Amino acid sequence: MKIIWQVDPEDIIKVNEFYSHHSQNAFVKMRIASNLNDVKTPISKKAFWERMIGCLLTAQQRSGPTSAVNRFLSTQPFLLRHEICQTQAELDQFVTKTLSEFGGLRRSTGIGKEALHNSK
């Protein structure tokens, strides 16, 4: 099977229009600022790990300002921080349990398995 990804000029126009329409939204600005796009700051394993967990959580569920995902990602201290996760003998089960107990989050088992896979 071959998958061909073709971007036409109309696609570029649509993406630019979408960006223009949403670029000044406060939530969009906050998400851009919270991503790992600050070239002045070296990317640490800790920062990468926490952003990766965020990406896994936001893949198939709402992540707006009042969502369970946003509440989870805003916990202080972060419940799935790197220094705790790296000490877990069964990381997938720890991640799954943490997400399940927090409540309101989808794919806890899948995210647990993905976190384990990505920790290697």
Long-range contacts (C-beta under 8 A, 24 or more apart in sequence): 27-64, 27-65, 45-82, 46-81, 46-82, 46-83, 49-80, 49-81, 49-82, 49-85, 50-78, 50-80, 50-81, 50-82, 52-115, 52-118, 53-80, 53-95, 53-111, 53-115, 56-107, 56-111, 56-114, 56-115, 57-99, 57-105, 57-107, 57-111, 59-107, 60-106, 60-107, 61-105, 61-106, 61-107, 67-104, 68-102, 68-103, 68-104, 68-105, 69-105, 71-104, 72-99, 72-102, 72-105, 80-115, 85-115, 85-119, 86-119, 91-115, 91-116, 91-119, 92-116
